[in-house]
Amino acid sequence: MSNKDVWLIGSGGMAVDYAKVLGSLGVATTVIGRGSASASTFTEKTKLPVVLGGLDAYLQTKPEEPLCAIVAVGVEVLASTMQSLLDYGVMNILF
């Protein structure tokens, strides 16, 4: 596996389950979320930090492109999240 990590977009209940699986596989994961309440709960359950502010704010920091991204967001922001990832050059996306 590459030295790149996996981006987990979202910090709700589904993201918690993905994080548990990724952790059991030993995969380095960057969790990107919007709200502090769900991020706090996510961190309590997984012990992983959450980058707050949402995907678009995170992309403005110009991070290295991930190995892949897992999208675990609500349907109301699914299309815009996918478009942001594609525009950034992330082509391996699970949603």
TORKOLTI-123654 format. One record per atom (N, C-alpha, C): x, y, z. Coordinates in steps of 0.02 Angstrom, whole numbers, plus 32768, in hexadecimal, padded with zeros to 4 digits. Last residue first. Layout:
<sites>
XYZ/...
</sites>
This chain:
<sites>
7C5881147F95/7C20813B7FB2/7BE3810F7FB9/7D00811D7F79/7CCB80F17F8E/7C95811C7FAC/7D7081497EFA/7D4081617F2C/7D0C812A7F39/7DF281797EA7/7DDE813C7ECA/7DB2814F7F05/7E1181F97E7F/7DE981D07E52/7DD1818F7E72/7E30829B7EA0/7E26825B7EC3/7DF782307E98/7E3A83187E6D/7E6082E37E4D/7E5B82A07E6F/7DE8837E7E8F/7E2A837E7EAE/7E5883477E91/7D74835B7E4E/7D9783977E38/7DDE83997E53/7D5082EC7E9E/7D6382E37E58/7D8A831E7E3E/7D3283307F17/7D6682FD7F14/7D7F82F27ECD/7CC883827EED/7D0583A07F0A/7D3F836F7F07/7C6A83227EC8/7C8583507E96/7CC6836F7EAE/7C4D82E47F43/7C6A82BE7F0D/7C8B82EB7ED9/7C1383527F83/7C4F83327F9F/7C73830B7F69/7BA3836B7F35/7BD7839F7F39/7C1883827F55/7B5C82F07F4A/7B7183067F07/7BA983397F0A/7B4682EF7FD8/7B6B82BA7FB6/7B8682D27F72/7AFB833F8026/7B3C835A8011/7B6583267FEA/7A8782F6803C/7A81833C8028/7AC3835B8012/7AAB827A806E/7A99827F8027/7A9682C7800F/7B38828980DD/7AF1828780CE/7AE482938084/7BCE822680C8/7BAA826480D7/7B61825A80C7/7C4681DA80B0/7C1281C580DF/7BED820380F7/7CB681A3803D/7C8681D88049/7C4D81BD8074/7D5C81878039/7D1D8167804A/7CEE819F805F/7DE0818D7FC4/7DB381B07FF2/7D7481867FFC/7E8E815E7FB1/7E47815B7F9F/7E1F81827FD2/7F0981987FC4/7F0681597FA0/7EBE81507F86/7EFA824D7FB0/7EFA820D7FD5/7EFD81D17FA6/7F6882D17F88/7F2F82A97F74/7F3282657F98/7F9E833D8009/7FB0830C7FD6/7F7282E17FC7/7F3F83D7801E/7F5D83998036/7F70836C7FFC/7F1C8467801A/7F4284447FE7/7F6684048000/7EC384A98063/7F0684A28081/7F35847C8053/7E4E849B801E/7E7184DB8018/7EB784D98037/7E1D8423804C/7E3E8424800B/7E6584657FFF/7DDE844D80C1/7E19842280C5/7E4084248083/7D728493808D/7DA484B780B5/7DE4848E80BA/7D2F8428804F/7D4984608027/7D7D8489804C/7D0E83D280BD/7D3C83BE8089/7D5983F98063/7D05841E8162/7CEB84018125/7D2183F680F0/7D29844381E0/7D21847881AE/7D07845F816C/7DA483D88231/7D6483FB822D/7D64843081F5/7DE3833E8234/7DF383808219/7DB083A3820D/7DE182DC82C3/7DBB82F18288/7DD383368274/7E3F82528309/7E2D82998304/7E0782A682C3/7E0681BA8351/7E2581DC8318/7E1082268318/7DC0817083AC/7E01818C83C2/7E2781AD8389/7D3F81468395/7D758129836C/7DBB813D8383/7CE6818483ED/7CDB813E83DA/7D17811E83B8/7D16820783FA/7D0A81DF8436/7D0681948425/7D12822E8373/7D5382278395/7D4C81FD83D4/7C868233835F/7CB082078337/7CF281F9835A/7C63829883B8/7C49825583C2/7C738222839D/7CA583028378/7CB582F183BD/7C9E82A983CD/7C66830582FC/7CAE82F88300/7CC282E28346/7BE5832A831D/7BF082E78303/7C3A82D58306/7C0783AD834D/7BE3837D8376/7BEF8335835E/7C4683F382E5/7C6D83E18321/7C4983AD834C/7C3383CA8238/7C1983E08278/7C4083C882B4/7C86839581CD/7C6D83D981CF/7C5D83F08216/7D1F833481B3/7CD9833E81C4/7CC6838781C5/7D8D82BA8188/7D7B82FF8179/7D3083078185/7E12825881B9/7DCA826081BD/7DBA82AA81B5/7E8881F68173/7E7B823B8183/7E2F82448181/7EDB8161819D/7E9D8181818A/7E9C81CA81A0/7F3680D28177/7F3A8117818E/7EFE813D8172/7F01803181A1/7F038064816D/7F0580AA818C/7EF17FBC81E9/7F2E7FE281F0/7F38801881BC/7E7C7F7A81ED/7EA87F6A81B5/7EEA7F8F81B8/7E3F7FB58257/7E507F6F825E/7E7E7F578226/7E2B8035821E/7E59802C8256/7E6F7FE4825E/7DC8801781C0/7E09803081A9/7E3E802781E0/7D617FF18218/7D7B7FC281E8/7DC17FD881D1/7D4E8069825F/7D5E802B8283/7D7D7FF88254/7D2A80C081F8/7D6880CB821E/7D7E808D8243/7CAC808E81D3/7CE4808B81A4/7D27809381C9/7C6680AD8249/7C6E80688235/7CA880608203/7C6E81398247/7C8981148280/7C9680CB826C/7C27815681D3/7C6F816281D4/7C90813D820E/7BA6813C81FE/7BC2811181CB/7C0F811881C9/7B9781A7825F/7B9481608271/7BB38131823E/7C08822A8228/7BCB82108246/7BD081C58254/7C67827081E4/7C7882568227/7C3A823F824D/7CB282838143/7C78827C816E/7C8D825F81B1/7D20822B80E6/7CFA826A80E5/7CB9825E810B/7DB881F280F9/7D7581DF810D/7D4E821F8114/7E3F81D08093/7E15820580AF/7DD081E880BD/7ECC817080B3/7E878170809A/7E6381AB80BB/7F77819E8087/7F41818580B3/7EFF8184808E/800D8162803A/7FD48190803D/7F9F8172806B/806A81048027/807081298066/8038815D806C/801480727FE2/803880B17FDE/803E80D28022/802A7FC58000/800080008000/802C803E8000/
</sites>
